């Protein structure tokens, strides 16, 4: 049980590091995140409101696929 939790923490950490490296090196290529059709952006004179619903759905699908791959590999 503890080994499984340890493996999961290592994999999550590895994914965070890969995501950080991707953002660091490819920030100019990833500017479309948060600007997809369906993302809500309201900018007024004194305030800004962002609700990136489409980006979050896309991220959720990606994480779901990665977790399914992880479960397939571990079983």
N, CA, C and O atoms as a Maestro MAE file, in Angstrom:
{
 s_m_m2io_version
 :::
 2.0.0
}

f_m_ct {
 s_m_title
 :::
 protein
 m_atom[300] {
  # First column is atom index #
  i_m_mmod_type
  r_m_x_coord
  r_m_y_coord
  r_m_z_coord
  i_m_residue_number
  s_m_chain_name
  s_m_pdb_residue_name
  s_m_pdb_atom_name
  i_m_atomic_number
  :::
  1 25 0.825 -1.196 0.000 1 A "UNK " " N  " 7
  2 3 0.000 0.000 0.000 1 A "UNK " " CA " 6
  3 2 0.867 1.258 0.000 1 A "UNK " " C  " 6
  4 15 0.646 2.152 -0.816 1 A "UNK " " O  " 8
  5 25 1.849 1.342 0.901 2 A "UNK " " N  " 7
  6 3 2.700 2.520 0.962 2 A "UNK " " CA " 6
  7 2 3.569 2.641 -0.282 2 A "UNK " " C  " 6
  8 15 3.878 3.750 -0.718 2 A "UNK " " O  " 8
  9 25 3.963 1.512 -0.853 3 A "UNK " " N  " 7
  10 3 4.761 1.558 -2.080 3 A "UNK " " CA " 6
  11 2 3.946 2.125 -3.225 3 A "UNK " " C  " 6
  12 15 4.469 2.884 -4.041 3 A "UNK " " O  " 8
  13 25 2.669 1.767 -3.297 4 A "UNK " " N  " 7
  14 3 1.808 2.295 -4.360 4 A "UNK " " CA " 6
  15 2 1.643 3.806 -4.230 4 A "UNK " " C  " 6
  16 15 1.683 4.533 -5.222 4 A "UNK " " O  " 8
  17 25 1.459 4.268 -3.000 5 A "UNK " " N  " 7
  18 3 1.328 5.712 -2.779 5 A "UNK " " CA " 6
  19 2 2.630 6.413 -3.140 5 A "UNK " " C  " 6
  20 15 2.615 7.488 -3.739 5 A "UNK " " O  " 8
  21 25 3.747 5.810 -2.778 6 A "UNK " " N  " 7
  22 3 5.053 6.375 -3.132 6 A "UNK " " CA " 6
  23 2 5.244 6.480 -4.630 6 A "UNK " " C  " 6
  24 15 5.726 7.497 -5.129 6 A "UNK " " O  " 8
  25 25 4.866 5.427 -5.356 7 A "UNK " " N  " 7
  26 3 4.967 5.445 -6.819 7 A "UNK " " CA " 6
  27 2 4.091 6.543 -7.408 7 A "UNK " " C  " 6
  28 15 4.501 7.259 -8.321 7 A "UNK " " O  " 8
  29 25 2.877 6.665 -6.873 8 A "UNK " " N  " 7
  30 3 1.957 7.691 -7.370 8 A "UNK " " CA " 6
  31 2 2.521 9.088 -7.137 8 A "UNK " " C  " 6
  32 15 2.439 9.944 -8.018 8 A "UNK " " O  " 8
  33 25 3.090 9.324 -5.963 9 A "UNK " " N  " 7
  34 3 3.679 10.637 -5.671 9 A "UNK " " CA " 6
  35 2 4.855 10.924 -6.598 9 A "UNK " " C  " 6
  36 15 5.016 12.051 -7.069 9 A "UNK " " O  " 8
  37 25 5.672 9.917 -6.860 10 A "UNK " " N  " 7
  38 3 6.808 10.095 -7.781 10 A "UNK " " CA " 6
  39 2 6.316 10.413 -9.184 10 A "UNK " " C  " 6
  40 15 6.861 11.297 -9.845 10 A "UNK " " O  " 8
  41 25 5.301 9.709 -9.644 11 A "UNK " " N  " 7
  42 3 4.774 9.950 -10.992 11 A "UNK " " CA " 6
  43 2 4.145 11.337 -11.085 11 A "UNK " " C  " 6
  44 15 4.352 12.042 -12.073 11 A "UNK " " O  " 8
  45 25 3.387 11.735 -10.076 12 A "UNK " " N  " 7
  46 3 2.785 13.072 -10.085 12 A "UNK " " CA " 6
  47 2 3.879 14.137 -10.083 12 A "UNK " " C  " 6
  48 15 3.783 15.126 -10.810 12 A "UNK " " O  " 8
  49 25 4.912 13.941 -9.275 13 A "UNK " " N  " 7
  50 3 6.034 14.881 -9.257 13 A "UNK " " CA " 6
  51 2 6.737 14.956 -10.602 13 A "UNK " " C  " 6
  52 15 7.110 16.037 -11.058 13 A "UNK " " O  " 8
  53 25 6.914 13.810 -11.230 14 A "UNK " " N  " 7
  54 3 7.541 13.774 -12.550 14 A "UNK " " CA " 6
  55 2 6.704 14.532 -13.573 14 A "UNK " " C  " 6
  56 15 7.243 15.252 -14.413 14 A "UNK " " O  " 8
  57 25 5.367 14.364 -13.499 15 A "UNK " " N  " 7
  58 3 4.487 15.080 -14.427 15 A "UNK " " CA " 6
  59 2 4.536 16.585 -14.174 15 A "UNK " " C  " 6
  60 15 4.490 17.369 -15.122 15 A "UNK " " O  " 8
  61 25 4.628 16.995 -12.915 16 A "UNK " " N  " 7
  62 3 4.727 18.420 -12.593 16 A "UNK " " CA " 6
  63 2 6.027 18.997 -13.141 16 A "UNK " " C  " 6
  64 15 6.036 20.096 -13.696 16 A "UNK " " O  " 8
  65 25 7.124 18.258 -12.987 17 A "UNK " " N  " 7
  66 3 8.414 18.721 -13.503 17 A "UNK " " CA " 6
  67 2 8.360 18.839 -15.027 17 A "UNK " " C  " 6
  68 15 8.818 19.838 -15.582 17 A "UNK " " O  " 8
  69 25 7.815 17.847 -15.700 18 A "UNK " " N  " 7
  70 3 7.709 17.904 -17.166 18 A "UNK " " CA " 6
  71 2 6.836 19.082 -17.588 18 A "UNK " " C  " 6
  72 15 7.160 19.788 -18.543 18 A "UNK " " O  " 8
  73 25 5.727 19.295 -16.877 19 A "UNK " " N  " 7
  74 3 4.873 20.444 -17.183 19 A "UNK " " CA " 6
  75 2 5.594 21.761 -16.968 19 A "UNK " " C  " 6
  76 15 5.454 22.682 -17.774 19 A "UNK " " O  " 8
  77 25 6.362 21.864 -15.896 20 A "UNK " " N  " 7
  78 3 7.124 23.085 -15.631 20 A "UNK " " CA " 6
  79 2 8.181 23.346 -16.687 20 A "UNK " " C  " 6
  80 15 8.371 24.484 -17.117 20 A "UNK " " O  " 8
  81 25 8.866 22.298 -17.103 21 A "UNK " " N  " 7
  82 3 9.883 22.442 -18.156 21 A "UNK " " CA " 6
  83 2 9.229 22.859 -19.466 21 A "UNK " " C  " 6
  84 15 9.751 23.716 -20.178 21 A "UNK " " O  " 8
  85 25 8.089 22.255 -19.785 22 A "UNK " " N  " 7
  86 3 7.381 22.609 -21.021 22 A "UNK " " CA " 6
  87 2 6.943 24.070 -20.994 22 A "UNK " " C  " 6
  88 15 7.091 24.784 -21.986 22 A "UNK " " O  " 8
  89 25 6.409 24.513 -19.865 23 A "UNK " " N  " 7
  90 3 5.985 25.912 -19.759 23 A "UNK " " CA " 6
  91 2 7.182 26.846 -19.832 23 A "UNK " " C  " 6
  92 15 7.104 27.900 -20.464 23 A "UNK " " O  " 8
  93 25 8.281 26.481 -19.202 24 A "UNK " " N  " 7
  94 3 9.467 27.332 -19.193 24 A "UNK " " CA " 6
  95 2 10.046 27.501 -20.601 24 A "UNK " " C  " 6
  96 15 10.374 28.617 -21.006 24 A "UNK " " O  " 8
  97 25 10.169 26.413 -21.339 25 A "UNK " " N  " 7
  98 3 10.806 26.480 -22.650 25 A "UNK " " CA " 6
  99 2 9.847 26.822 -23.793 25 A "UNK " " C  " 6
  100 15 10.271 27.358 -24.816 25 A "UNK " " O  " 8
  101 25 8.560 26.516 -23.625 26 A "UNK " " N  " 7
  102 3 7.613 26.708 -24.727 26 A "UNK " " CA " 6
  103 2 6.485 27.667 -24.358 26 A "UNK " " C  " 6
  104 15 5.377 27.538 -24.878 26 A "UNK " " O  " 8
  105 25 6.749 28.630 -23.467 27 A "UNK " " N  " 7
  106 3 5.695 29.557 -23.035 27 A "UNK " " CA " 6
  107 2 5.122 30.353 -24.192 27 A "UNK " " C  " 6
  108 15 3.932 30.669 -24.179 27 A "UNK " " O  " 8
  109 25 5.923 30.688 -25.187 28 A "UNK " " N  " 7
  110 3 5.412 31.449 -26.326 28 A "UNK " " CA " 6
  111 2 4.535 30.586 -27.230 28 A "UNK " " C  " 6
  112 15 3.642 31.107 -27.899 28 A "UNK " " O  " 8
  113 25 4.775 29.285 -27.260 29 A "UNK " " N  " 7
  114 3 3.974 28.376 -28.086 29 A "UNK " " CA " 6
  115 2 2.691 27.939 -27.376 29 A "UNK " " C  " 6
  116 15 1.779 27.418 -28.018 29 A "UNK " " O  " 8
  117 25 2.613 28.147 -26.062 30 A "UNK " " N  " 7
  118 3 1.455 27.725 -25.279 30 A "UNK " " CA " 6
  119 2 0.532 28.883 -24.927 30 A "UNK " " C  " 6
  120 15 -0.271 28.770 -24.001 30 A "UNK " " O  " 8
  121 25 0.630 29.977 -25.639 31 A "UNK " " N  " 7
  122 3 -0.185 31.147 -25.310 31 A "UNK " " CA " 6
  123 2 -1.667 30.931 -25.621 31 A "UNK " " C  " 6
  124 15 -2.499 31.725 -25.181 31 A "UNK " " O  " 8
  125 25 -2.016 29.889 -26.361 32 A "UNK " " N  " 7
  126 3 -3.413 29.614 -26.699 32 A "UNK " " CA " 6
  127 2 -4.186 29.043 -25.516 32 A "UNK " " C  " 6
  128 15 -5.417 29.037 -25.526 32 A "UNK " " O  " 8
  129 25 -3.468 28.560 -24.487 33 A "UNK " " N  " 7
  130 3 -4.148 28.024 -23.316 33 A "UNK " " CA " 6
  131 2 -4.832 29.182 -22.584 33 A "UNK " " C  " 6
  132 15 -4.193 30.178 -22.244 33 A "UNK " " O  " 8
  133 25 -6.107 29.039 -22.352 34 A "UNK " " N  " 7
  134 3 -6.898 30.098 -21.732 34 A "UNK " " CA " 6
  135 2 -7.542 31.012 -22.746 34 A "UNK " " C  " 6
  136 15 -8.272 31.935 -22.386 34 A "UNK " " O  " 8
  137 25 -7.274 30.760 -24.009 35 A "UNK " " N  " 7
  138 3 -7.856 31.586 -25.078 35 A "UNK " " CA " 6
  139 2 -8.591 30.735 -26.110 35 A "UNK " " C  " 6
  140 15 -8.778 31.164 -27.248 35 A "UNK " " O  " 8
  141 25 -9.004 29.546 -25.720 36 A "UNK " " N  " 7
  142 3 -9.726 28.667 -26.621 36 A "UNK " " CA " 6
  143 2 -11.166 29.133 -26.778 36 A "UNK " " C  " 6
  144 15 -11.689 29.835 -25.912 36 A "UNK " " O  " 8
  145 25 -11.813 28.747 -27.880 37 A "UNK " " N  " 7
  146 3 -13.239 29.058 -27.999 37 A "UNK " " CA " 6
  147 2 -14.001 28.393 -26.852 37 A "UNK " " C  " 6
  148 15 -13.836 27.197 -26.612 37 A "UNK " " O  " 8
  149 25 -14.805 29.132 -26.170 38 A "UNK " " N  " 7
  150 3 -15.535 28.623 -25.019 38 A "UNK " " CA " 6
  151 2 -14.971 29.123 -23.708 38 A "UNK " " C  " 6
  152 15 -15.657 29.076 -22.686 38 A "UNK " " O  " 8
  153 25 -13.741 29.600 -23.710 39 A "UNK " " N  " 7
  154 3 -13.169 30.213 -22.515 39 A "UNK " " CA " 6
  155 2 -13.774 31.604 -22.359 39 A "UNK " " C  " 6
  156 15 -13.843 32.379 -23.313 39 A "UNK " " O  " 8
  157 25 -14.203 31.900 -21.155 40 A "UNK " " N  " 7
  158 3 -14.870 33.182 -20.898 40 A "UNK " " CA " 6
  159 2 -13.842 34.190 -20.411 40 A "UNK " " C  " 6
  160 15 -13.140 33.958 -19.427 40 A "UNK " " O  " 8
  161 25 -13.765 35.297 -21.109 41 A "UNK " " N  " 7
  162 3 -12.854 36.393 -20.733 41 A "UNK " " CA " 6
  163 2 -13.651 37.690 -20.769 41 A "UNK " " C  " 6
  164 15 -14.169 38.086 -21.813 41 A "UNK " " O  " 8
  165 25 -13.740 38.329 -19.645 42 A "UNK " " N  " 7
  166 3 -14.416 39.618 -19.561 42 A "UNK " " CA " 6
  167 2 -13.391 40.619 -19.032 42 A "UNK " " C  " 6
  168 15 -12.917 40.500 -17.902 42 A "UNK " " O  " 8
  169 25 -13.062 41.592 -19.851 43 A "UNK " " N  " 7
  170 3 -12.098 42.615 -19.451 43 A "UNK " " CA " 6
  171 2 -12.787 43.969 -19.511 43 A "UNK " " C  " 6
  172 15 -13.259 44.405 -20.561 43 A "UNK " " O  " 8
  173 25 -12.830 44.614 -18.369 44 A "UNK " " N  " 7
  174 3 -13.399 45.955 -18.294 44 A "UNK " " CA " 6
  175 2 -12.318 46.904 -17.847 44 A "UNK " " C  " 6
  176 15 -11.166 46.510 -17.661 44 A "UNK " " O  " 8
  177 25 -12.685 48.134 -17.677 45 A "UNK " " N  " 7
  178 3 -11.714 49.170 -17.362 45 A "UNK " " CA " 6
  179 2 -10.935 48.882 -16.077 45 A "UNK " " C  " 6
  180 15 -9.713 49.030 -16.045 45 A "UNK " " O  " 8
  181 25 -11.635 48.472 -15.025 46 A "UNK " " N  " 7
  182 3 -10.990 48.273 -13.727 46 A "UNK " " CA " 6
  183 2 -10.934 46.821 -13.270 46 A "UNK " " C  " 6
  184 15 -10.453 46.545 -12.171 46 A "UNK " " O  " 8
  185 25 -11.413 45.892 -14.082 47 A "UNK " " N  " 7
  186 3 -11.439 44.503 -13.636 47 A "UNK " " CA " 6
  187 2 -11.284 43.547 -14.808 47 A "UNK " " C  " 6
  188 15 -11.524 43.886 -15.967 47 A "UNK " " O  " 8
  189 25 -10.874 42.342 -14.454 48 A "UNK " " N  " 7
  190 3 -10.738 41.260 -15.435 48 A "UNK " " CA " 6
  191 2 -11.325 40.004 -14.822 48 A "UNK " " C  " 6
  192 15 -11.160 39.754 -13.628 48 A "UNK " " O  " 8
  193 25 -12.007 39.216 -15.631 49 A "UNK " " N  " 7
  194 3 -12.573 37.955 -15.186 49 A "UNK " " CA " 6
  195 2 -12.255 36.903 -16.231 49 A "UNK " " C  " 6
  196 15 -12.592 37.055 -17.405 49 A "UNK " " O  " 8
  197 25 -11.599 35.828 -15.791 50 A "UNK " " N  " 7
  198 3 -11.261 34.726 -16.680 50 A "UNK " " CA " 6
  199 2 -11.914 33.458 -16.160 50 A "UNK " " C  " 6
  200 15 -11.806 33.146 -14.974 50 A "UNK " " O  " 8
  201 25 -12.580 32.737 -17.020 51 A "UNK " " N  " 7
  202 3 -13.153 31.441 -16.683 51 A "UNK " " CA " 6
  203 2 -12.835 30.495 -17.833 51 A "UNK " " C  " 6
  204 15 -13.641 30.334 -18.749 51 A "UNK " " O  " 8
  205 25 -11.652 29.862 -17.787 52 A "UNK " " N  " 7
  206 3 -11.184 29.037 -18.922 52 A "UNK " " CA " 6
  207 2 -11.813 27.638 -18.913 52 A "UNK " " C  " 6
  208 15 -11.119 26.643 -18.702 52 A "UNK " " O  " 8
  209 25 -13.112 27.570 -19.139 53 A "UNK " " N  " 7
  210 3 -13.818 26.296 -19.034 53 A "UNK " " CA " 6
  211 2 -13.354 25.295 -20.099 53 A "UNK " " C  " 6
  212 15 -13.167 24.119 -19.786 53 A "UNK " " O  " 8
  213 25 -13.169 25.724 -21.316 54 A "UNK " " N  " 7
  214 3 -12.734 24.815 -22.376 54 A "UNK " " CA " 6
  215 2 -11.320 24.314 -22.111 54 A "UNK " " C  " 6
  216 15 -11.035 23.135 -22.320 54 A "UNK " " O  " 8
  217 25 -10.455 25.170 -21.666 55 A "UNK " " N  " 7
  218 3 -9.085 24.761 -21.344 55 A "UNK " " CA " 6
  219 2 -9.077 23.750 -20.205 55 A "UNK " " C  " 6
  220 15 -8.299 22.798 -20.232 55 A "UNK " " O  " 8
  221 25 -9.937 23.945 -19.199 56 A "UNK " " N  " 7
  222 3 -9.985 23.025 -18.076 56 A "UNK " " CA " 6
  223 2 -10.566 21.677 -18.478 56 A "UNK " " C  " 6
  224 15 -10.132 20.646 -17.966 56 A "UNK " " O  " 8
  225 25 -11.539 21.664 -19.386 57 A "UNK " " N  " 7
  226 3 -12.080 20.403 -19.889 57 A "UNK " " CA " 6
  227 2 -10.996 19.650 -20.656 57 A "UNK " " C  " 6
  228 15 -10.846 18.439 -20.494 57 A "UNK " " O  " 8
  229 25 -10.255 20.352 -21.477 58 A "UNK " " N  " 7
  230 3 -9.156 19.742 -22.224 58 A "UNK " " CA " 6
  231 2 -8.091 19.183 -21.273 58 A "UNK " " C  " 6
  232 15 -7.588 18.080 -21.487 58 A "UNK " " O  " 8
  233 25 -7.754 19.929 -20.239 59 A "UNK " " N  " 7
  234 3 -6.792 19.464 -19.249 59 A "UNK " " CA " 6
  235 2 -7.325 18.241 -18.501 59 A "UNK " " C  " 6
  236 15 -6.571 17.306 -18.228 59 A "UNK " " O  " 8
  237 25 -8.598 18.241 -18.176 60 A "UNK " " N  " 7
  238 3 -9.210 17.113 -17.491 60 A "UNK " " CA " 6
  239 2 -9.161 15.847 -18.339 60 A "UNK " " C  " 6
  240 15 -8.862 14.769 -17.826 60 A "UNK " " O  " 8
  241 25 -9.450 15.968 -19.619 61 A "UNK " " N  " 7
  242 3 -9.384 14.820 -20.525 61 A "UNK " " CA " 6
  243 2 -7.953 14.297 -20.615 61 A "UNK " " C  " 6
  244 15 -7.734 13.086 -20.603 61 A "UNK " " O  " 8
  245 25 -6.994 15.190 -20.703 62 A "UNK " " N  " 7
  246 3 -5.588 14.789 -20.772 62 A "UNK " " CA " 6
  247 2 -5.150 14.062 -19.507 62 A "UNK " " C  " 6
  248 15 -4.491 13.025 -19.588 62 A "UNK " " O  " 8
  249 25 -5.506 14.592 -18.338 63 A "UNK " " N  " 7
  250 3 -5.149 13.945 -17.073 63 A "UNK " " CA " 6
  251 2 -5.846 12.592 -16.955 63 A "UNK " " C  " 6
  252 15 -5.249 11.638 -16.457 63 A "UNK " " O  " 8
  253 25 -7.093 12.491 -17.403 64 A "UNK " " N  " 7
  254 3 -7.827 11.233 -17.373 64 A "UNK " " CA " 6
  255 2 -7.124 10.185 -18.235 64 A "UNK " " C  " 6
  256 15 -6.989 9.033 -17.823 64 A "UNK " " O  " 8
  257 25 -6.680 10.573 -19.415 65 A "UNK " " N  " 7
  258 3 -5.963 9.645 -20.291 65 A "UNK " " CA " 6
  259 2 -4.663 9.191 -19.641 65 A "UNK " " C  " 6
  260 15 -4.332 8.006 -19.678 65 A "UNK " " O  " 8
  261 25 -3.928 10.117 -19.048 66 A "UNK " " N  " 7
  262 3 -2.675 9.758 -18.379 66 A "UNK " " CA " 6
  263 2 -2.906 8.818 -17.205 66 A "UNK " " C  " 6
  264 15 -2.125 7.891 -16.992 66 A "UNK " " O  " 8
  265 25 -3.970 9.045 -16.442 67 A "UNK " " N  " 7
  266 3 -4.262 8.165 -15.313 67 A "UNK " " CA " 6
  267 2 -4.671 6.775 -15.791 67 A "UNK " " C  " 6
  268 15 -4.314 5.779 -15.163 67 A "UNK " " O  " 8
  269 25 -5.407 6.694 -16.882 68 A "UNK " " N  " 7
  270 3 -5.774 5.382 -17.430 68 A "UNK " " CA " 6
  271 2 -4.543 4.629 -17.920 68 A "UNK " " C  " 6
  272 15 -4.445 3.415 -17.739 68 A "UNK " " O  " 8
  273 25 -3.612 5.334 -18.533 69 A "UNK " " N  " 7
  274 3 -2.357 4.710 -18.965 69 A "UNK " " CA " 6
  275 2 -1.584 4.220 -17.749 69 A "UNK " " C  " 6
  276 15 -1.033 3.119 -17.768 69 A "UNK " " O  " 8
  277 25 -1.538 5.027 -16.692 70 A "UNK " " N  " 7
  278 3 -0.847 4.644 -15.464 70 A "UNK " " CA " 6
  279 2 -1.462 3.380 -14.868 70 A "UNK " " C  " 6
  280 15 -0.743 2.456 -14.487 70 A "UNK " " O  " 8
  281 25 -2.785 3.341 -14.788 71 A "UNK " " N  " 7
  282 3 -3.454 2.162 -14.223 71 A "UNK " " CA " 6
  283 2 -3.225 0.933 -15.089 71 A "UNK " " C  " 6
  284 15 -3.070 -0.170 -14.565 71 A "UNK " " O  " 8
  285 25 -3.202 1.105 -16.404 72 A "UNK " " N  " 7
  286 3 -2.966 -0.016 -17.313 72 A "UNK " " CA " 6
  287 2 -1.554 -0.570 -17.123 72 A "UNK " " C  " 6
  288 15 -1.351 -1.785 -17.120 72 A "UNK " " O  " 8
  289 25 -0.587 0.326 -16.965 73 A "UNK " " N  " 7
  290 3 0.808 -0.098 -16.799 73 A "UNK " " CA " 6
  291 2 1.003 -0.774 -15.444 73 A "UNK " " C  " 6
  292 15 1.728 -1.765 -15.358 73 A "UNK " " O  " 8
  293 25 0.376 -0.265 -14.389 74 A "UNK " " N  " 7
  294 3 0.575 -0.804 -13.037 74 A "UNK " " CA " 6
  295 2 -0.152 -2.126 -12.810 74 A "UNK " " C  " 6
  296 15 0.180 -2.848 -11.870 74 A "UNK " " O  " 8
  297 25 -1.119 -2.455 -13.631 75 A "UNK " " N  " 7
  298 3 -1.847 -3.735 -13.451 75 A "UNK " " CA " 6
  299 2 -1.313 -4.802 -14.305 75 A "UNK " " C  " 6
  300 15 -1.811 -5.928 -14.271 75 A "UNK " " O  " 8
  :::
 }
 m_bond[299] {
  # First column is bond index #
  i_m_from
  i_m_to
  i_m_order
  :::
  1 1 2 1
  2 2 3 1
  3 3 4 2
  4 3 5 1
  5 5 6 1
  6 6 7 1
  7 7 8 2
  8 7 9 1
  9 9 10 1
  10 10 11 1
  11 11 12 2
  12 11 13 1
  13 13 14 1
  14 14 15 1
  15 15 16 2
  16 15 17 1
  17 17 18 1
  18 18 19 1
  19 19 20 2
  20 19 21 1
  21 21 22 1
  22 22 23 1
  23 23 24 2
  24 23 25 1
  25 25 26 1
  26 26 27 1
  27 27 28 2
  28 27 29 1
  29 29 30 1
  30 30 31 1
  31 31 32 2
  32 31 33 1
  33 33 34 1
  34 34 35 1
  35 35 36 2
  36 35 37 1
  37 37 38 1
  38 38 39 1
  39 39 40 2
  40 39 41 1
  41 41 42 1
  42 42 43 1
  43 43 44 2
  44 43 45 1
  45 45 46 1
  46 46 47 1
  47 47 48 2
  48 47 49 1
  49 49 50 1
  50 50 51 1
  51 51 52 2
  52 51 53 1
  53 53 54 1
  54 54 55 1
  55 55 56 2
  56 55 57 1
  57 57 58 1
  58 58 59 1
  59 59 60 2
  60 59 61 1
  61 61 62 1
  62 62 63 1
  63 63 64 2
  64 63 65 1
  65 65 66 1
  66 66 67 1
  67 67 68 2
  68 67 69 1
  69 69 70 1
  70 70 71 1
  71 71 72 2
  72 71 73 1
  73 73 74 1
  74 74 75 1
  75 75 76 2
  76 75 77 1
  77 77 78 1
  78 78 79 1
  79 79 80 2
  80 79 81 1
  81 81 82 1
  82 82 83 1
  83 83 84 2
  84 83 85 1
  85 85 86 1
  86 86 87 1
  87 87 88 2
  88 87 89 1
  89 89 90 1
  90 90 91 1
  91 91 92 2
  92 91 93 1
  93 93 94 1
  94 94 95 1
  95 95 96 2
  96 95 97 1
  97 97 98 1
  98 98 99 1
  99 99 100 2
  100 99 101 1
  101 101 102 1
  102 102 103 1
  103 103 104 2
  104 103 105 1
  105 105 106 1
  106 106 107 1
  107 107 108 2
  108 107 109 1
  109 109 110 1
  110 110 111 1
  111 111 112 2
  112 111 113 1
  113 113 114 1
  114 114 115 1
  115 115 116 2
  116 115 117 1
  117 117 118 1
  118 118 119 1
  119 119 120 2
  120 119 121 1
  121 121 122 1
  122 122 123 1
  123 123 124 2
  124 123 125 1
  125 125 126 1
  126 126 127 1
  127 127 128 2
  128 127 129 1
  129 129 130 1
  130 130 131 1
  131 131 132 2
  132 131 133 1
  133 133 134 1
  134 134 135 1
  135 135 136 2
  136 135 137 1
  137 137 138 1
  138 138 139 1
  139 139 140 2
  140 139 141 1
  141 141 142 1
  142 142 143 1
  143 143 144 2
  144 143 145 1
  145 145 146 1
  146 146 147 1
  147 147 148 2
  148 147 149 1
  149 149 150 1
  150 150 151 1
  151 151 152 2
  152 151 153 1
  153 153 154 1
  154 154 155 1
  155 155 156 2
  156 155 157 1
  157 157 158 1
  158 158 159 1
  159 159 160 2
  160 159 161 1
  161 161 162 1
  162 162 163 1
  163 163 164 2
  164 163 165 1
  165 165 166 1
  166 166 167 1
  167 167 168 2
  168 167 169 1
  169 169 170 1
  170 170 171 1
  171 171 172 2
  172 171 173 1
  173 173 174 1
  174 174 175 1
  175 175 176 2
  176 175 177 1
  177 177 178 1
  178 178 179 1
  179 179 180 2
  180 179 181 1
  181 181 182 1
  182 182 183 1
  183 183 184 2
  184 183 185 1
  185 185 186 1
  186 186 187 1
  187 187 188 2
  188 187 189 1
  189 189 190 1
  190 190 191 1
  191 191 192 2
  192 191 193 1
  193 193 194 1
  194 194 195 1
  195 195 196 2
  196 195 197 1
  197 197 198 1
  198 198 199 1
  199 199 200 2
  200 199 201 1
  201 201 202 1
  202 202 203 1
  203 203 204 2
  204 203 205 1
  205 205 206 1
  206 206 207 1
  207 207 208 2
  208 207 209 1
  209 209 210 1
  210 210 211 1
  211 211 212 2
  212 211 213 1
  213 213 214 1
  214 214 215 1
  215 215 216 2
  216 215 217 1
  217 217 218 1
  218 218 219 1
  219 219 220 2
  220 219 221 1
  221 221 222 1
  222 222 223 1
  223 223 224 2
  224 223 225 1
  225 225 226 1
  226 226 227 1
  227 227 228 2
  228 227 229 1
  229 229 230 1
  230 230 231 1
  231 231 232 2
  232 231 233 1
  233 233 234 1
  234 234 235 1
  235 235 236 2
  236 235 237 1
  237 237 238 1
  238 238 239 1
  239 239 240 2
  240 239 241 1
  241 241 242 1
  242 242 243 1
  243 243 244 2
  244 243 245 1
  245 245 246 1
  246 246 247 1
  247 247 248 2
  248 247 249 1
  249 249 250 1
  250 250 251 1
  251 251 252 2
  252 251 253 1
  253 253 254 1
  254 254 255 1
  255 255 256 2
  256 255 257 1
  257 257 258 1
  258 258 259 1
  259 259 260 2
  260 259 261 1
  261 261 262 1
  262 262 263 1
  263 263 264 2
  264 263 265 1
  265 265 266 1
  266 266 267 1
  267 267 268 2
  268 267 269 1
  269 269 270 1
  270 270 271 1
  271 271 272 2
  272 271 273 1
  273 273 274 1
  274 274 275 1
  275 275 276 2
  276 275 277 1
  277 277 278 1
  278 278 279 1
  279 279 280 2
  280 279 281 1
  281 281 282 1
  282 282 283 1
  283 283 284 2
  284 283 285 1
  285 285 286 1
  286 286 287 1
  287 287 288 2
  288 287 289 1
  289 289 290 1
  290 290 291 1
  291 291 292 2
  292 291 293 1
  293 293 294 1
  294 294 295 1
  295 295 296 2
  296 295 297 1
  297 297 298 1
  298 298 299 1
  299 299 300 2
  :::
 }
}
